């Protein structure tokens, strides 16, 4: 299954005059590249050597690149064939990789490639929050279409939330500017309209973040995530969210040990 690892491992060990190799690192399936944390040759930490000979330096870089690429390909294309989602509720967020290889006398390689796959396993229960927030007087009457719009996203991370809430008003920017022009027909300078929008965006972004913080969610839970929806009336904006809950889990699918 992992025959493609044979040549780059053998080449690397021959170049380094070694008989055993250990590589530790991780792969994020979103980009598929192997990030190497450590390499050992014959039990000793390996480091790239400074060379005066440019030809040898290029060859060494090429050998290391081929080794990293071959390990990443084996991790991404091995079992299971698609490491990102092996059922409807599990998706790998990262894969820890440990490769150990022993070059045998007959030229074959005793290979052990271990994968520790992390994913989020979602519960069926969730929390929610729904609030009417009074618009500042200068923004009242500009929007009133009772249509839901996305104001931002959030997810659990460590002890707090990660918010993708930088410009909450971006999705209604054109609507807002049209409403401002109707609300203030005597204003002629375009810069004034855009300043009103910037003030509105700053206010709405802060309110959206504070709304998420008031939502009764345990952000220690790495798997929680949600979207804030906003519906505008003449004097209020209704913010609502459902918090999807989850937890970090893991498996070792794809680990192998064989002679190649």
MARTORKOL-5189 format. One record per atom (N, C-alpha, C): x, y, z; atom name; residue in one letter. Coordinates in pm, whole numbers, plus 50000, padded with zeros to 5 digits. Example, Ala and Ser with C-alpha at 12.3 -4.5 7.8 and 13.67 -1.06 7.14 Angstrom:
MARTORKOL-5189
51319;49431;50780;N;A .
51230;49550;50780;CA;A .
51320;49670;50780;C;A .
51285;49775;50708;N;S .
51367;49894;50714;CA;S .
51290;50003;50787;C;S .
END
This chain:
MARTORKOL-5189
50082;49879;50000;N;X .
50000;50000;50000;CA;X .
50086;50127;50000;C;X .
50200;50122;50073;N;X .
50284;50240;50087;CA;X .
50417;50223;50015;C;X .
50416;50152;49903;N;X .
50536;50127;49825;CA;X .
50603;50256;49780;C;X .
50522;50364;49762;N;X .
50577;50490;49715;CA;X .
50671;50555;49816;C;X .
50670;50506;49942;N;X .
50760;50559;50043;CA;X .
50902;50500;50033;C;X .
50912;50389;49964;N;X .
51037;50312;49965;CA;X .
51155;50393;49910;C;X .
51141;50447;49791;N;X .
51252;50517;49726;CA;X .
51297;50640;49804;C;X .
51207;50732;49844;N;X .
51255;50851;49915;CA;X .
51316;50820;50051;C;X .
51266;50716;50122;N;X .
51326;50678;50250;CA;X .
51466;50622;50229;C;X .
51479;50530;50131;N;X .
51609;50470;50103;CA;X .
51710;50577;50060;C;X .
51668;50667;49971;N;X .
51757;50773;49923;CA;X .
51804;50861;50038;C;X .
51710;50897;50126;N;X .
51744;50983;50239;CA;X .
51845;50914;50331;C;X .
51821;50787;50363;N;X .
51911;50715;50454;CA;X .
52049;50693;50392;C;X .
52052;50662;50264;N;X .
52182;50642;50197;CA;X .
52261;50773;50198;C;X .
52193;50885;50169;N;X .
52261;51015;50170;CA;X .
52317;51049;50308;C;X .
52243;51008;50413;N;X .
52285;51041;50549;CA;X .
52368;50930;50613;C;X .
52399;50825;50534;N;X .
52479;50713;50583;CA;X .
52420;50653;50711;C;X .
52286;50634;50708;N;X .
52217;50579;50823;CA;X .
52138;50456;50787;C;X .
52090;50386;50890;N;X .
52011;50265;50866;CA;X .
51869;50275;50923;C;X .
51843;50373;51009;N;X .
51707;50388;51064;CA;X .
51666;50534;51062;C;X .
51535;50554;51047;N;X .
51480;50689;51032;CA;X .
51355;50702;51118;C;X .
51340;50817;51182;N;X .
51217;50849;51256;CA;X .
51176;50991;51221;C;X .
51052;51007;51175;N;X .
51000;51139;51139;CA;X .
50871;51162;51216;C;X .
50861;51276;51281;N;X .
50740;51311;51353;CA;X .
50691;51446;51303;C;X .
50559;51455;51287;N;X .
50502;51581;51239;CA;X .
50352;51571;51237;C;X .
50290;51657;51158;N;X .
50144;51659;51151;CA;X .
50100;51711;51014;C;X .
49980;51671;50978;N;X .
49919;51713;50852;CA;X .
49785;51776;50882;C;X .
49759;51893;50825;N;X .
49624;51950;50827;CA;X .
49558;51913;50694;C;X .
49450;51834;50697;N;X .
49389;51792;50570;CA;X .
49347;51908;50481;C;X .
49329;52027;50539;N;X .
49286;52141;50458;CA;X .
49390;52179;50353;C;X .
49520;52155;50383;N;X .
49621;52186;50282;CA;X .
49703;52063;50242;C;X .
49701;51957;50325;N;X .
49763;51830;50287;CA;X .
49913;51822;50301;C;X .
49979;51930;50346;N;X .
50125;51928;50358;CA;X .
50167;51872;50493;C;X .
50286;51810;50496;N;X .
50343;51759;50620;CA;X .
50431;51866;50683;C;X .
50398;51904;50806;N;X .
50483;51994;50884;CA;X .
50569;51907;50976;C;X .
50699;51907;50954;N;X .
50790;51820;51028;CA;X .
50830;51885;51161;C;X .
50814;51808;51270;N;X .
50856;51855;51401;CA;X .
50996;51805;51437;C;X .
51028;51682;51396;N;X .
51161;51629;51425;CA;X .
51196;51516;51329;C;X .
51326;51500;51305;N;X .
51379;51389;51224;CA;X .
51498;51331;51301;C;X .
51501;51199;51310;N;X .
51615;51132;51372;CA;X .
51672;51029;51275;C;X .
51802;51023;51267;N;X .
51872;50921;51188;CA;X .
51957;50840;51285;C;X .
51931;50710;51289;N;X .
52000;50620;51383;CA;X .
51989;50670;51528;C;X .
51874;50725;51562;N;X .
51846;50769;51699;CA;X .
51900;50906;51734;C;X .
51967;50972;51640;N;X .
52023;51105;51665;CA;X .
51945;51212;51589;C;X .
51924;51325;51653;N;X .
51850;51433;51589;CA;X .
51921;51478;51463;C;X .
51845;51487;51354;N;X .
51902;51528;51226;CA;X .
51870;51675;51200;C;X .
51968;51749;51154;N;X .
51948;51888;51117;CA;X .
52009;51911;50980;C;X .
51946;52000;50904;N;X .
52001;52033;50773;CA;X .
52140;52094;50792;C;X .
52233;52048;50711;N;X .
52372;52091;50727;CA;X .
52403;52206;50631;C;X .
52470;52308;50681;N;X .
52516;52414;50590;CA;X .
52622;52358;50494;C;X .
52612;52391;50368;N;X .
52708;52338;50270;CA;X .
52766;52454;50188;C;X .
52890;52437;50151;N;X .
52954;52535;50063;CA;X .
52927;52502;49917;C;X .
52895;52374;49893;N;X .
52872;52328;49757;CA;X .
52723;52343;49725;C;X .
52690;52438;49638;N;X .
52550;52466;49604;CA;X .
52482;52344;49544;C;X .
52554;52266;49464;N;X .
52495;52148;49401;CA;X .
52450;52047;49506;C;X .
52536;52024;49607;N;X .
52501;51931;49714;CA;X .
52385;51985;49799;C;X .
52385;52118;49820;N;X .
52277;52179;49899;CA;X .
52143;52162;49829;C;X .
52139;52186;49699;N;X .
52016;52169;49621;CA;X .
51970;52024;49624;C;X .
52067;51931;49613;N;X .
52033;51788;49615;CA;X .
51974;51748;49751;C;X .
52031;51803;49859;N;X .
51981;51770;49992;CA;X .
51839;51823;50012;C;X .
51815;51945;49968;N;X .
51681;52003;49978;CA;X .
51581;51921;49898;C;X .
51622;51878;49778;N;X .
51535;51797;49693;CA;X .
51502;51664;49761;C;X .
51603;51600;49822;N;X .
51580;51472;49890;CA;X .
51483;51488;50006;C;X .
51502;51593;50088;N;X .
51414;51616;50202;CA;X .
51272;51648;50155;C;X .
51261;51728;50050;N;X .
51129;51763;49997;CA;X .
51054;51640;49947;C;X .
51126;51553;49876;N;X .
51064;51430;49825;CA;X .
51019;51340;49940;C;X .
51099;51334;50048;N;X .
51062;51254;50164;CA;X .
50935;51308;50229;C;X .
50931;51439;50253;N;X .
50814;51501;50316;CA;X .
50689;51483;50229;C;X .
50705;51505;50099;N;X .
50590;51492;50008;CA;X .
50539;51349;50003;C;X .
50630;51252;50005;N;X .
50588;51111;49997;CA;X .
50514;51070;50124;C;X .
50560;51119;50241;N;X .
50490;51088;50367;CA;X .
50352;51152;50366;C;X .
50344;51278;50323;N;X .
50214;51347;50317;CA;X .
50118;51274;50224;C;X .
50169;51231;50108;N;X .
50084;51158;50012;CA;X .
50034;51027;50073;C;X .
50122;50957;50145;N;X .
50082;50830;50207;CA;X .
49975;50852;50312;C;X .
49988;50961;50388;N;X .
49890;50992;50492;CA;X .
49757;51032;50430;C;X .
49763;51116;50326;N;X .
49640;51168;50266;CA;X .
49571;51068;50174;C;X .
49647;50981;50111;N;X .
49590;50891;50011;CA;X .
49583;50747;50056;C;X .
49626;50720;50178;N;X .
49619;50583;50229;CA;X .
49480;50551;50279;C;X .
49472;50462;50378;N;X .
49342;50424;50432;CA;X .
49307;50512;50550;C;X .
49184;50570;50560;N;X .
49083;50566;50456;CA;X .
49120;50657;50340;C;X .
49060;50636;50225;N;X .
49102;50707;50105;CA;X .
49079;50857;50117;C;X .
48976;50899;50187;N;X .
48952;51042;50208;CA;X .
48958;51070;50357;C;X .
49072;51120;50408;N;X .
49087;51135;50552;CA;X .
49003;51246;50612;C;X .
48940;51330;50529;N;X .
48869;51444;50584;CA;X .
48733;51406;50641;C;X .
48667;51304;50589;N;X .
48533;51275;50641;CA;X .
48500;51128;50618;C;X .
48500;51050;50725;N;X .
48472;50908;50707;CA;X .
48333;50871;50755;C;X .
48257;50966;50811;N;X .
48112;50951;50821;CA;X .
48051;51089;50836;C;X .
47919;51097;50849;N;X .
47850;51225;50841;CA;X .
47882;51319;50957;C;X .
47936;51265;51066;N;X .
47953;51348;51185;CA;X .
48099;51368;51225;C;X .
48193;51315;51148;N;X .
48333;51323;51185;CA;X .
48417;51377;51069;C;X .
48497;51476;51098;N;X .
48585;51532;50996;CA;X .
48720;51557;51060;C;X .
48827;51506;51000;N;X .
48959;51524;51058;CA;X .
49001;51671;51052;C;X .
49044;51724;51167;N;X .
49097;51860;51170;CA;X .
49249;51857;51162;C;X .
49311;51749;51212;N;X .
49456;51735;51202;CA;X .
49492;51587;51216;C;X .
49608;51552;51165;N;X .
49658;51416;51170;CA;X .
49802;51420;51220;C;X .
49826;51365;51340;N;X .
49962;51353;51390;CA;X .
50027;51230;51325;C;X .
50150;51246;51280;N;X .
50217;51142;51203;CA;X .
50349;51103;51272;C;X .
50370;50973;51288;N;X .
50498;50922;51334;CA;X .
50542;50811;51238;C;X .
50652;50832;51169;N;X .
50705;50733;51076;CA;X .
50838;50682;51130;C;X .
50851;50551;51141;N;X .
50980;50490;51173;CA;X .
51011;50389;51064;C;X .
51136;50387;51022;N;X .
51177;50299;50911;CA;X .
51316;50243;50937;C;X .
51332;50115;50910;N;X .
51461;50048;50924;CA;X .
51501;49991;50789;C;X .
51618;50032;50739;N;X .
51668;49984;50610;CA;X .
51729;49845;50630;C;X .
51669;49745;50568;N;X .
51714;49607;50585;CA;X .
51829;49574;50489;C;X .
51897;49463;50517;N;X .
52013;49425;50435;CA;X .
51975;49392;50292;C;X .
51852;49343;50272;N;X .
51810;49307;50137;CA;X .
51757;49427;50058;C;X .
51766;49548;50118;N;X .
51722;49669;50048;CA;X .
51579;49707;50075;C;X .
51502;49614;50138;N;X .
51365;49648;50174;CA;X .
51364;49733;50301;C;X .
51247;49782;50337;N;X .
51234;49872;50451;CA;X .
51127;49819;50545;C;X .
51161;49808;50673;N;X .
51064;49774;50777;CA;X .
50999;49905;50820;C;X .
50873;49923;50781;N;X .
50806;50052;50795;CA;X .
50695;50046;50900;C;X .
50688;50151;50982;N;X .
50577;50170;51075;CA;X .
50531;50314;51059;C;X .
50411;50332;51006;N;X .
50356;50465;50986;CA;X .
50230;50478;51072;C;X .
50240;50553;51179;N;X .
50128;50567;51273;CA;X .
50060;50702;51252;C;X .
49926;50696;51251;N;X .
49847;50819;51238;CA;X .
49756;50833;51359;C;X .
49754;50951;51420;N;X .
49656;50983;51523;CA;X .
49569;51094;51467;C;X .
49445;51060;51433;N;X .
49357;51152;51362;CA;X .
49263;51222;51460;C;X .
49260;51355;51455;N;X .
49171;51432;51541;CA;X .
49051;51481;51461;C;X .
48934;51478;51523;N;X .
48814;51526;51457;CA;X .
48716;51575;51562;C;X .
48613;51645;51518;N;X .
48508;51693;51607;CA;X .
48386;51604;51592;C;X .
48339;51553;51704;N;X .
48222;51466;51707;CA;X .
48107;51547;51765;C;X .
48002;51567;51687;N;X .
47897;51660;51728;CA;X .
47784;51592;51803;C;X .
47738;51660;51910;N;X .
47620;51616;51982;CA;X .
47496;51661;51908;C;X .
47383;51600;51941;N;X .
47257;51640;51877;CA;X .
47192;51756;51950;C;X .
47239;51787;52072;N;X .
47180;51896;52148;CA;X .
47252;52027;52118;C;X .
47183;52138;52139;N;X .
47243;52268;52117;CA;X .
47175;52371;52205;C;X .
47241;52484;52222;N;X .
47184;52597;52294;CA;X .
47147;52705;52194;C;X .
47071;52804;52240;N;X .
47031;52911;52149;CA;X .
47017;53042;52225;C;X .
47013;53150;52151;N;X .
46993;53282;52209;CA;X .
46919;53367;52109;C;X .
46834;53456;52159;N;X .
46750;53540;52074;CA;X .
46726;53670;52150;C;X .
46765;53783;52092;N;X .
46750;53911;52161;CA;X .
46707;54020;52063;C;X .
46622;54111;52111;N;X .
46590;54234;52039;CA;X .
46681;54344;52091;C;X .
46757;54406;52003;N;X .
46851;54510;52042;CA;X .
46808;54641;51978;C;X .
46794;54744;52061;N;X .
46746;54874;52012;CA;X .
46854;54942;51929;C;X .
46817;54987;51811;N;X .
46910;55058;51724;CA;X .
46932;55200;51778;C;X .
47055;55251;51771;N;X .
47077;55393;51803;CA;X .
46987;55480;51717;C;X .
46947;55592;51769;N;X .
46848;55677;51702;CA;X .
46889;55713;51560;C;X .
47019;55739;51537;N;X .
47062;55782;51404;CA;X .
47051;55672;51299;C;X .
47033;55546;51344;N;X .
47022;55435;51249;CA;X .
46879;55382;51238;C;X .
46787;55440;51311;N;X .
46649;55391;51309;CA;X .
46578;55432;51179;C;X .
46498;55340;51125;N;X .
46421;55367;51003;CA;X .
46497;55346;50874;C;X .
46626;55317;50881;N;X .
46706;55298;50759;CA;X .
46682;55159;50700;C;X .
46673;55059;50785;N;X .
46648;54921;50742;CA;X .
46517;54873;50805;C;X .
46433;54813;50725;N;X .
46307;54761;50779;CA;X .
46245;54664;50679;C;X .
46317;54554;50647;N;X .
46264;54461;50548;CA;X .
46235;54323;50607;C;X .
46261;54305;50737;N;X .
46233;54179;50806;CA;X .
46297;54058;50738;C;X .
46410;54079;50671;N;X .
46483;53967;50609;CA;X .
46606;53933;50694;C;X .
46628;53803;50713;N;X .
46744;53760;50791;CA;X .
46872;53779;50711;C;X .
46977;53820;50779;N;X .
47109;53829;50716;CA;X .
47215;53780;50815;C;X .
47324;53726;50763;N;X .
47431;53676;50849;CA;X .
47516;53793;50898;C;X .
47530;53803;51031;N;X .
47609;53910;51091;CA;X .
47748;53863;51135;C;X .
47766;53731;51147;N;X .
47897;53682;51188;CA;X .
47893;53536;51227;C;X .
48012;53476;51242;N;X .
48025;53336;51281;CA;X .
48120;53326;51399;C;X .
48108;53216;51474;N;X .
48195;53195;51589;CA;X .
48218;53047;51607;C;X .
48324;53012;51683;N;X .
48352;52872;51713;CA;X .
48427;52865;51844;C;X .
48418;52750;51913;N;X .
48487;52733;52040;CA;X .
48635;52715;52020;C;X .
48715;52777;52106;N;X .
48859;52762;52097;CA;X .
48920;52792;52232;C;X .
48967;52688;52300;N;X .
49031;52709;52429;CA;X .
48934;52765;52531;C;X .
48970;52878;52591;N;X .
48888;52936;52695;CA;X .
48795;53044;52644;C;X .
48792;53069;52515;N;X .
48708;53176;52464;CA;X .
48660;53141;52324;C;X .
48589;53234;52261;N;X .
48538;53209;52127;CA;X .
48626;53271;52020;C;X .
48635;53206;51906;N;X .
48694;53268;51788;CA;X .
48580;53327;51708;C;X .
48584;53456;51684;N;X .
48475;53523;51615;CA;X .
48518;53561;51473;C;X .
48439;53524;51376;N;X .
48458;53575;51241;CA;X .
48356;53688;51224;C;X .
48379;53793;51302;N;X .
48284;53905;51307;CA;X .
48367;54032;51294;C;X .
48412;54061;51175;N;X .
48494;54179;51154;CA;X .
48414;54295;51096;C;X .
48321;54262;51009;N;X .
48236;54363;50947;CA;X .
48095;54308;50940;C;X .
48022;54322;51050;N;X .
47890;54260;51057;CA;X .
47791;54318;50957;C;X .
47812;54443;50915;N;X .
47717;54507;50824;CA;X .
47748;54483;50677;C;X .
47856;54407;50648;N;X .
47900;54392;50509;CA;X .
47790;54334;50420;C;X .
47714;54236;50469;N;X .
47612;54171;50385;CA;X .
47493;54262;50355;C;X .
47478;54372;50428;N;X .
47365;54463;50404;CA;X .
47415;54603;50367;C;X .
47538;54610;50323;N;X .
47600;54739;50294;CA;X .
47522;54820;50192;C;X .
47489;54759;50079;N;X .
47418;54832;49973;CA;X .
47278;54872;50018;C;X .
47209;54779;50085;N;X .
47075;54810;50138;CA;X .
47080;54929;50233;C;X .
47181;54928;50320;N;X .
47193;55035;50418;CA;X .
47218;55169;50350;C;X .
47308;55172;50252;N;X .
47340;55296;50183;CA;X .
47218;55350;50108;C;X .
47141;55261;50048;N;X .
47016;55304;49981;CA;X .
46921;55365;50083;C;X .
46909;55298;50199;N;X .
46821;55348;50304;CA;X .
46866;55482;50359;C;X .
46998;55501;50372;N;X .
47051;55628;50422;CA;X .
47015;55742;50327;C;X .
47029;55716;50197;N;X .
47000;55821;50099;CA;X .
46851;55860;50102;C;X .
46764;55761;50125;N;X .
46620;55792;50136;CA;X .
46591;55867;50266;C;X .
46661;55829;50372;N;X .
46637;55888;50504;CA;X .
46686;56033;50510;C;X .
46795;56059;50437;N;X .
46854;56194;50441;CA;X .
46870;56248;50299;C;X .
46760;56284;50232;N;X .
46766;56326;50092;CA;X .
46840;56457;50070;C;X .
46857;56535;50176;N;X .
46922;56666;50159;CA;X .
47075;56658;50164;C;X .
47127;56541;50203;N;X .
47273;56525;50206;CA;X .
47322;56495;50065;C;X .
47418;56570;50018;N;X .
47470;56554;49882;CA;X .
47607;56488;49877;C;X .
47687;56508;49984;N;X .
47824;56456;49982;CA;X .
47825;56305;50004;C;X .
47883;56231;49909;N;X .
47890;56085;49920;CA;X .
47970;56043;50043;C;X .
48071;56121;50079;N;X .
48156;56085;50193;CA;X .
48077;56079;50323;C;X .
47972;56160;50334;N;X .
47889;56160;50455;CA;X .
47814;56028;50465;C;X .
47759;55980;50352;N;X .
47688;55852;50352;CA;X .
47779;55738;50398;C;X .
47901;55738;50345;N;X .
47994;55630;50379;CA;X .
48040;55638;50524;C;X .
48049;55761;50578;N;X .
48085;55774;50719;CA;X .
47973;55721;50808;C;X .
47848;55745;50769;N;X .
47735;55690;50845;CA;X .
47739;55537;50841;C;X .
47772;55480;50724;N;X .
47782;55334;50714;CA;X .
47894;55281;50802;C;X .
48009;55347;50802;N;X .
48122;55301;50885;CA;X .
48085;55304;51033;C;X .
48015;55409;51074;N;X .
47971;55419;51214;CA;X .
47873;55305;51247;C;X .
47783;55278;51152;N;X .
47686;55171;51172;CA;X .
47755;55035;51179;C;X .
47850;55013;51090;N;X .
47922;54885;51088;CA;X .
47999;54864;51218;C;X .
48064;54970;51267;N;X .
48138;54959;51393;CA;X .
48044;54926;51509;C;X .
47930;54994;51514;N;X .
47832;54967;51622;CA;X .
47779;54825;51613;C;X .
47740;54782;51491;N;X .
47679;54650;51473;CA;X .
47780;54538;51502;C;X .
47905;54557;51461;N;X .
48007;54456;51487;CA;X .
48028;54438;51637;C;X .
48036;54548;51710;N;X .
48053;54538;51855;CA;X .
47932;54471;51920;C;X .
47812;54506;51875;N;X .
47691;54446;51932;CA;X .
47685;54296;51903;C;X .
47729;54256;51785;N;X .
47727;54114;51748;CA;X .
47823;54035;51837;C;X .
47943;54088;51858;N;X .
48040;54021;51945;CA;X .
47986;54010;52088;C;X .
47926;54117;52137;N;X .
47872;54116;52274;CA;X .
47755;54019;52284;C;X .
47676;54008;52178;N;X .
47566;53912;52175;CA;X .
47618;53769;52188;C;X .
47726;53737;52114;N;X .
47786;53603;52122;CA;X .
47836;53578;52264;C;X .
47900;53679;52324;N;X .
47953;53662;52459;CA;X .
47842;53642;52562;C;X .
47723;53696;52537;N;X .
47610;53677;52629;CA;X .
47541;53543;52606;C;X .
47566;53480;52492;N;X .
47504;53351;52463;CA;X .
47558;53247;52560;C;X .
47470;53168;52625;N;X .
47515;53075;52731;CA;X .
47586;52952;52675;C;X .
47709;52974;52627;N;X .
47784;52867;52563;CA;X .
47916;52846;52638;C;X .
47952;52721;52656;N;X .
48081;52688;52716;CA;X .
48186;52685;52605;C;X .
48261;52794;52589;N;X .
48358;52801;52481;CA;X .
48481;52716;52508;C;X .
48489;52652;52628;N;X .
48594;52554;52648;CA;X .
48571;52433;52558;C;X .
48448;52419;52513;N;X .
48413;52306;52427;CA;X .
48460;52337;52285;C;X .
48565;52266;52240;N;X .
48627;52297;52111;CA;X .
48532;52283;51993;C;X .
48425;52204;52010;N;X .
48340;52176;51894;CA;X .
48223;52270;51875;C;X .
48203;52367;51965;N;X .
48085;52452;51949;CA;X .
48108;52552;51836;C;X .
48002;52579;51762;N;X .
48011;52676;51654;CA;X .
47871;52724;51620;C;X .
47861;52838;51553;N;X .
47730;52889;51516;CA;X .
47741;53013;51431;C;X .
47626;53059;51384;N;X .
47614;53178;51301;CA;X .
47514;53273;51366;C;X .
47544;53401;51367;N;X .
47451;53502;51419;CA;X .
47370;53556;51301;C;X .
47237;53547;51313;N;X .
47146;53601;51212;CA;X .
47085;53730;51265;C;X .
47070;53829;51179;N;X .
47009;53955;51218;CA;X .
46889;53988;51132;C;X .
46779;54033;51195;N;X .
46659;54077;51124;CA;X .
46627;54218;51171;C;X .
46621;54313;51077;N;X .
46607;54454;51111;CA;X .
46463;54501;51098;C;X .
46418;54569;51204;N;X .
46293;54643;51201;CA;X .
46324;54791;51203;C;X .
46221;54873;51220;N;X .
46242;55018;51217;CA;X .
46333;55065;51330;C;X .
46311;55009;51452;N;X .
46384;55057;51569;CA;X .
46469;54950;51637;C;X .
46458;54826;51594;N;X .
46533;54719;51661;CA;X .
46596;54627;51557;C;X .
46699;54555;51603;N;X .
46752;54443;51527;CA;X .
46740;54320;51615;C;X .
46680;54215;51562;N;X .
46670;54090;51635;CA;X .
46791;54004;51597;C;X .
46870;53967;51699;N;X .
46983;53877;51677;CA;X .
46946;53740;51731;C;X .
46977;53637;51653;N;X .
46945;53500;51693;CA;X .
47057;53406;51653;C;X .
47077;53301;51733;N;X .
47178;53201;51700;CA;X .
47143;53067;51764;C;X .
47176;52960;51696;N;X .
47175;52825;51752;CA;X .
47320;52782;51767;C;X .
47357;52735;51886;N;X .
47494;52694;51912;CA;X .
47505;52543;51896;C;X .
47573;52499;51793;N;X .
47596;52356;51773;CA;X .
47710;52311;51863;C;X .
47687;52203;51936;N;X .
47786;52159;52034;CA;X .
47862;52037;51985;C;X .
47985;52024;52028;N;X .
48065;51908;51988;CA;X .
48181;51889;52082;C;X .
48263;51790;52055;N;X .
48381;51765;52136;CA;X .
48490;51703;52049;C;X .
48614;51726;52090;N;X .
48727;51673;52014;CA;X .
48746;51525;52042;C;X .
48766;51448;51937;N;X .
48783;51304;51950;CA;X .
48900;51263;51861;C;X .
48929;51135;51857;N;X .
49040;51090;51774;CA;X .
49034;50942;51745;C;X .
49110;50898;51645;N;X .
49123;50756;51613;CA;X .
49259;50733;51549;C;X .
49289;50609;51520;N;X .
49418;50576;51460;CA;X .
49400;50506;51325;C;X .
49285;50531;51258;N;X .
49263;50471;51127;CA;X .
49376;50509;51032;C;X .
49429;50414;50962;N;X .
49532;50442;50863;CA;X .
49671;50405;50907;C;X .
49690;50370;51036;N;X .
49822;50330;51080;CA;X .
49856;50193;51022;C;X .
49982;50175;50981;N;X .
50023;50047;50920;CA;X .
50162;50009;50968;C;X .
50191;49881;50959;N;X .
50325;49831;50987;CA;X .
50350;49716;50891;C;X .
50450;49732;50806;N;X .
50475;49629;50706;CA;X .
50614;49644;50647;C;X .
50657;49543;50575;N;X .
50784;49548;50501;CA;X .
50752;49596;50361;C;X .
50825;49698;50317;N;X .
50801;49748;50180;CA;X .
50931;49735;50100;C;X .
END
